[in-house]
Amino acid sequence: MAASGDRHFGSPPIDRRALVRTVAGERKCMAVKLHPDWLEPLQREFDSPYMASLRQFLLDEKAAGKRIFPRGADWFRALDLTPPQDVRVVILGQDPYHGEGQAHGLCFSVQPGVRVPPSLVNVYKELKSDLGIEPPRHGFLEHWAKQGVLLLNTCLTVEMGRAASHQGRGWEKFTDAVVAHVNASEKPVVFMLWGSHAQKKAPSVDPRHLVLKSVHPSPLSAHGGFFGCRHFSKANAFLEAKGRGTIDWALPAI
C-alpha cells in the first residue's frame, strides 16, 4: 500500500509525507493521516467552510481539556487502510466507541487487548453461522480493512463518555461525500447497511452495487433479523460473480 497522505482541515494540499501539527491547547503533536488516493476526490470537502468550522470545534474542545476519541492520528484510519479503488465492501457505523482505549477509526472495531463489544460479538456469531468461522478472541478488524472493507463511521470523533456528542458538527457531510465517491465507482461494491441509520443511504446507492440490509447487530435488535441474514456469504458470492474476488472474513490471531 502506498504511503499515507496527510493534510490540515480546511487547508491547501500539502506534502503527502507524514505531517505532525501542534494541536491548540496541547504540547504534544498529532498526525492526521489518510491514504493519498483519497485526497483528490475529497479535496473540495477538506477546503469547505464546514470542514474549517469542524476543525475549529475540535481544537476548541481540546483546548477546553476534553478528551476526544479516537486519537487524532486515527480519525481517518478507515480511509488510510482502504484506498478508494480497493473498496469492495462498505460497512457503515454511527460514531466511535466513547470508552477509554476502544476506538481506533474503524467502525465496530476495537484495539487489541480491549474486550469485544456486544454488537461485534453478534457479528462474530453471524459469521460462525454463515461461514463456519470461529470467533476470534479480539475485536481488531484491520484485516478486513486491508482487503477492501471500508469500515466507516458516519461521525468520526466523539467526546469521552458522551455518545453522539460530535454529531451534527460536519462529519456527516464529509462521510456522505466518501460514500458518494464509492457509489460513483464503476467497480461493483457491496453495501452492508445495518440498522435504520445506515439504511438511510440505501435509496442513493446505484443499482450496479449490491445493498444488503438488516437490523443492527446490537443485542437490542440482532434477533429481529441480523442473525441469519448471511450477509458475509452473500457479499462474497456477489463479488466473485463480478470478478472482484472474495473477502477472507476469518480474522487472524493477534
C-alpha positions as CSV (number, residue, x, y, z in Angstrom):
1,M,0.0,0.0,0.0
2,A,1.2,3.5,-0.8
3,A,2.4,5.8,2.0
4,S,-0.3,7.7,3.8
5,G,-1.2,11.2,2.8
6,D,-1.7,13.9,5.4
7,R,-3.3,17.3,5.5
8,H,-4.8,20.0,7.7
9,F,-8.5,20.5,7.8
10,G,-9.6,23.4,5.5
11,S,-6.1,24.0,4.1
12,P,-4.5,23.7,0.6
13,P,-2.9,20.3,-0.3
14,I,0.4,19.6,1.4
15,D,3.3,17.2,1.4
16,R,2.0,13.6,1.5
17,R,4.7,12.5,3.8
18,A,3.8,12.3,7.5
19,L,2.7,15.7,8.8
20,V,2.9,16.5,12.5
21,R,1.0,19.5,13.6
22,T,0.5,21.0,17.1
23,V,-3.0,21.0,18.4
24,A,-4.1,24.1,20.2
25,G,-4.0,23.6,24.0
26,E,-1.6,20.7,23.7
27,R,2.2,20.4,23.8
28,K,2.3,17.0,22.1
29,C,1.6,16.7,18.4
30,M,-1.0,14.8,16.4
31,A,-0.7,13.4,12.9
32,V,-3.8,13.2,10.8
33,K,-3.4,10.6,8.0
34,L,-5.3,9.2,5.1
35,H,-4.4,7.3,2.0
36,P,-3.2,9.7,-0.7
37,D,-5.7,8.4,-3.2
38,W,-8.5,9.9,-1.2
39,L,-7.0,13.4,-1.3
40,E,-8.2,14.4,-4.8
41,P,-11.8,13.2,-4.6
42,L,-12.2,14.7,-1.1
43,Q,-10.3,18.0,-1.7
44,R,-13.5,20.0,-2.0
45,E,-14.6,18.7,1.4
46,F,-11.3,19.5,3.0
47,D,-11.4,23.0,1.6
48,S,-15.0,23.7,2.5
49,P,-16.3,26.1,5.2
50,Y,-18.0,23.3,7.1
51,M,-14.7,21.5,7.5
52,A,-12.9,24.6,8.7
53,S,-15.8,25.0,11.3
54,L,-15.4,21.4,12.3
55,R,-11.7,21.8,12.7
56,Q,-12.2,24.8,14.9
57,F,-14.8,23.0,17.0
58,L,-12.3,20.1,17.6
59,L,-9.5,22.5,18.5
60,D,-11.8,24.3,20.9
61,E,-12.9,21.0,22.5
62,K,-9.2,20.0,23.1
63,A,-8.3,23.5,24.4
64,A,-11.1,23.1,26.9
65,G,-9.5,19.9,28.2
66,K,-12.0,17.5,26.7
67,R,-10.7,14.1,25.6
68,I,-11.6,13.1,22.1
69,F,-11.7,9.6,20.7
70,P,-10.1,8.2,18.7
71,R,-6.7,9.8,18.8
72,G,-6.2,12.4,16.1
73,A,-3.9,10.1,14.0
74,D,-6.8,7.6,13.7
75,W,-9.6,10.0,12.7
76,F,-9.3,8.9,9.1
77,R,-8.0,5.4,9.8
78,A,-10.7,3.8,7.6
79,L,-9.6,5.9,4.7
80,D,-5.9,5.3,5.4
81,L,-6.2,1.5,5.3
82,T,-8.7,1.3,2.4
83,P,-8.0,3.4,-0.7
84,P,-10.9,4.2,-2.9
85,Q,-10.0,2.0,-5.8
86,D,-9.8,-1.1,-3.5
87,V,-13.2,-0.7,-1.8
88,R,-15.2,-3.9,-2.2
89,V,-17.5,-3.7,0.8
90,V,-18.8,-0.8,2.8
91,I,-20.0,-1.3,6.4
92,L,-21.4,1.9,8.0
93,G,-21.3,2.6,11.7
94,Q,-22.6,5.7,13.5
95,D,-20.0,7.2,15.8
96,P,-16.8,5.9,17.5
97,Y,-16.8,4.0,20.8
98,H,-16.5,6.5,23.6
99,G,-14.8,4.4,26.2
100,E,-11.1,4.5,27.1
101,G,-8.8,2.8,24.6
102,Q,-11.6,1.4,22.4
103,A,-11.9,3.4,19.2
104,H,-9.2,3.4,16.5
105,G,-11.0,4.8,13.5
106,L,-12.8,1.7,12.1
107,C,-16.5,1.1,12.8
108,F,-17.3,-1.9,15.1
109,S,-13.5,-2.5,15.6
110,V,-11.6,-2.1,18.9
111,Q,-8.0,-2.0,19.7
112,P,-6.1,-5.2,20.6
113,G,-6.5,-6.1,24.3
114,V,-9.9,-4.5,24.5
115,R,-12.9,-6.6,25.3
116,V,-15.0,-7.4,22.2
117,P,-18.1,-5.1,22.3
118,P,-21.6,-6.8,22.3
119,S,-22.5,-5.8,18.8
120,L,-19.3,-7.2,17.4
121,V,-19.9,-10.4,19.4
122,N,-23.1,-10.7,17.4
123,V,-21.3,-10.1,14.2
124,Y,-19.0,-12.9,15.0
125,K,-22.0,-15.2,15.8
126,E,-23.4,-14.5,12.4
127,L,-20.1,-15.2,10.8
128,K,-20.0,-18.5,12.5
129,S,-23.5,-19.4,11.4
130,D,-23.0,-18.1,7.9
131,L,-19.4,-19.3,7.0
132,G,-18.4,-21.5,9.9
133,I,-15.8,-19.0,11.1
134,E,-14.8,-19.4,14.7
135,P,-15.0,-16.1,16.7
136,P,-11.5,-14.6,17.4
137,R,-10.5,-13.5,20.9
138,H,-10.2,-9.9,19.8
139,G,-12.2,-7.2,18.1
140,F,-9.4,-5.8,15.8
141,L,-10.8,-5.6,12.3
142,E,-7.9,-4.2,10.3
143,H,-7.5,-7.5,8.4
144,W,-10.9,-6.7,6.8
145,A,-10.0,-3.1,6.1
146,K,-6.8,-4.1,4.3
147,Q,-8.8,-6.3,1.9
148,G,-11.1,-3.5,0.8
149,V,-13.8,-3.5,3.5
150,L,-14.4,0.2,4.3
151,L,-15.4,0.3,8.0
152,L,-16.7,3.8,8.1
153,N,-18.5,5.6,10.9
154,T,-20.6,8.5,9.7
155,C,-19.3,10.6,12.6
156,L,-15.5,10.3,13.0
157,T,-15.0,11.6,16.6
158,V,-16.7,11.6,19.9
159,E,-16.0,13.1,23.4
160,M,-15.0,10.5,26.0
161,G,-18.1,9.1,27.8
162,R,-20.6,11.1,25.7
163,A,-22.1,9.1,22.9
164,A,-23.2,11.1,19.8
165,S,-21.6,14.2,21.2
166,H,-20.0,15.3,17.9
167,Q,-23.0,14.5,15.7
168,G,-24.2,17.4,13.6
169,R,-20.8,19.2,13.5
170,G,-19.9,18.4,9.9
171,W,-18.6,14.8,9.9
172,E,-21.8,13.5,8.3
173,K,-21.3,15.8,5.3
174,F,-17.8,14.6,4.9
175,T,-18.6,10.9,5.2
176,D,-21.6,11.4,2.8
177,A,-19.0,12.6,0.3
178,V,-16.9,9.4,0.9
179,V,-19.9,7.2,0.3
180,A,-20.9,9.2,-2.8
181,H,-17.5,8.7,-4.3
182,V,-17.6,5.0,-3.7
183,N,-21.1,4.8,-5.1
184,A,-19.9,6.6,-8.3
185,S,-17.2,3.9,-8.9
186,E,-17.8,1.7,-11.8
187,K,-16.5,-1.3,-9.8
188,P,-19.3,-3.2,-8.1
189,V,-19.4,-2.8,-4.3
190,V,-21.4,-4.4,-1.5
191,F,-23.1,-2.0,0.9
192,M,-23.9,-3.7,4.2
193,L,-26.4,-1.4,5.9
194,W,-27.2,-2.5,9.4
195,G,-29.8,-0.5,11.3
196,S,-32.1,2.4,10.4
197,H,-29.2,4.9,10.5
198,A,-27.2,3.1,7.9
199,Q,-30.2,2.2,5.7
200,K,-30.9,5.9,5.0
201,K,-28.1,5.6,2.4
202,A,-29.9,2.8,0.5
203,P,-32.0,4.9,-1.9
204,S,-29.0,6.7,-3.3
205,V,-26.9,3.5,-4.0
206,D,-26.5,2.8,-7.7
207,P,-28.2,-0.4,-8.9
208,R,-24.8,-1.8,-10.1
209,H,-23.9,-2.3,-6.5
210,L,-25.4,-4.8,-4.0
211,V,-27.3,-3.4,-1.0
212,L,-27.7,-5.8,2.0
213,K,-30.0,-4.5,4.7
214,S,-30.6,-5.8,8.2
215,V,-31.4,-4.6,11.7
216,H,-28.3,-3.5,13.7
217,P,-26.3,-6.3,15.4
218,S,-26.8,-4.7,18.8
219,P,-28.1,-7.1,21.5
220,L,-31.3,-5.0,21.5
221,S,-32.1,-5.8,17.9
222,A,-30.0,-8.7,16.5
223,H,-32.7,-11.3,17.0
224,G,-35.0,-9.2,14.8
225,G,-33.3,-10.2,11.6
226,F,-29.5,-9.8,11.9
227,F,-29.0,-13.4,12.9
228,G,-29.5,-15.5,9.8
229,C,-29.0,-12.6,7.3
230,R,-26.0,-14.3,5.8
231,H,-24.5,-11.0,4.6
232,F,-21.0,-12.3,4.5
233,S,-21.6,-15.2,2.2
234,K,-23.9,-13.1,0.0
235,A,-21.2,-10.4,-0.3
236,N,-18.6,-12.9,-1.4
237,A,-20.9,-14.6,-3.9
238,F,-21.6,-11.2,-5.5
239,L,-18.0,-10.1,-5.5
240,E,-16.9,-13.4,-7.0
241,A,-19.6,-13.2,-9.7
242,K,-18.4,-9.7,-10.6
243,G,-14.7,-10.7,-10.8
244,R,-13.6,-8.9,-7.7
245,G,-12.5,-11.9,-5.7
246,T,-13.8,-12.6,-2.1
247,I,-13.1,-11.3,1.4
248,D,-11.3,-13.5,3.9
249,W,-13.6,-12.8,6.8
250,A,-11.6,-15.0,9.2
251,L,-9.6,-12.7,11.4
252,P,-6.0,-13.8,12.3
253,A,-5.0,-14.2,15.9
254,I,-3.1,-11.3,17.4
